[in-house]
Amino acid sequence: MENNTQKDYHILLVDDDRAFNFLNEKIIEFEKFASKISSQVSPVEALDFLKSTIDTEPETFPDFIFLDINMPEMDGWEFLDEFCNLPHGYISKTRIFILTSSLNPLDIEKSKTYNNVKGFASKPLTTEVLNFIRSEKTNQFIVLT
Amino acid sequence: MTSQNAQNETANSSNWHKEIMQNLTLLPQSLLESKELKQFLSQLDKKLRNTESDKDLAEHSLRIVEIEKRELERKIAATNEKFDLASQASQAGIWEWMGTTGQISWDDQMFRIYGIENKDLYSDLSKSFFDFVIPEDKANLRNSFSSISIVSNIFNTEFRICRESDQAIRNLELTALIRFDLRSTPVRMVGVCVDVTEKKITEAERLQFVNNLINYNKDLEDFAFVVSHRLRSHTSKFQTAISVLTNVASIEKLRDIIIEEVNKEAKMMDETLRDLAKVLSLRSENHIFESIPLKSFVKTVVDSFTSTDCEFLLKINKDLNILGICNYLSSIFNELIQNAIKFQRESEKLIISIIAKENANEIEIIFSDNGIGIDMEKNEAKLFGLYRKFNLNIEGKGIGLHIVKKQMDIMNGKVRIQSEPQVGTTISLLFPKYKT
């Protein structure tokens, strides 16, 4: 497509359902949305991953995170709370999108309270969602349900 | 008219006032002819007759007064009767307190409220009034009396008494108007007293009923929400898979993986629907309660797990019975044992202990394991929620404990969980004790 520059994006998928991560990876690959795709099945592991990225190869800190909400051990909100505590220099450019099967309006409102969260999309992840995100309308909170 | 004629007649005329006629016979005949006597008798006759008419008038007036008095009494009696009827109908007793003497007076209804049959035994009501109040409420009641001030001329308080007739604890509500003197000191109180025990009970029942409805509604709402979420997670998986299949799956191997994934998801969706049917049926099933001998019951359930590599320690008194629903109890034990097996620590042999004991009001079944445990601090609030999982990497749908809790609710029981990660989990099932 015309957005060749965006191929340099690093995207992180956080979902406790491995199959979802696998399938979403394939869709993102197909859409050539990012050059690097990582997936984590738990927010705890995702946070560890982010911390070690900062330590070892900080230049690859994710540009996008697709985050599920309902997960055991730690849910998406707790992840966001912890995420905010990471060094500001790294997290400021990261755009987080909630990707969940929830249609709860309260979840949408809550997601708006986090600076890094730029949108709320309900599963499945579609080309439409990716195009929206690609259109770079960063000032607007995207809701796709 | 007779007095006019008297002047022309002799003293022994038979027309004098009867008082004179009676006395004339006592006089000698010679005096009767006297003109002076005649004149005197004439005046006397006149006076007597005047007095007579005054007396008539007075008697007449008296009769009128008597009639009016009777009419007034009749009216008062009617008013009193109305008042008594109203007081009886409203079940309100009437009481009065006089500040000058400190005396309290009650109407009959007040004595009925206090369950006092022989009211002569209670002459000093200002003392008895407090004597009947239950100890816990005495201080409060005294406080409410001592806090009376000119700010409000309405007095209202509630307290409990021990009714004399049957020693029952009754809730009374006292309301009165207060009169103050010029120095703002209360001098008189007149008011009503109502036994509000039944009203309070009904009110509490109504509140309980409303609360139950609210909870039930909330439950249903949560349920609908969780179910829609759960079903959406299945359908979105299908959609994602189909999208990948259409766009990407030119490679044979990838297509197989995706078809396998779709197949797995379809099975999971089927399970979800079955589980939901199970949860829903809990609400509508007919529940047959029976007395269940705990020891033999638990033994039967445990015996079905002999092939698993775990050790059971049972300590249940053979006389112990609980009132419950057989199917539910069996499903609860199965669920707890399966959970313990699923969440056992790899490094240690699984030991499950089931102890039952009788407490003052309950029968407690303590189910403990030495498994991986649950982080209670983090998960306590969502332990019994539908589709809540606490451990990653372990297959679980997060529906088991939800059903256990619902089944215990239906059996009027309680569930308590204590747990420490890497030590184990203890689940207490509490059943109410029924008198046989």
Interface residues (C-beta under 8 A of the other chain):
Chain A: D16 D17 A19 F20 F22 L23 N24 K26 I27 E29 F30 V41 S42 N70 M71 P72 E73 S101 S102 L103 N104 S122 K123 P124 L125 T126 T127
Chain B: F225 S228 H229 R230 R232 S233 S236 K237 Q239 T240 A241 S243 V244 N247 V248 L254 I257 I258 E261 K264 E265 R388 K389 F390 N391 L392 G398
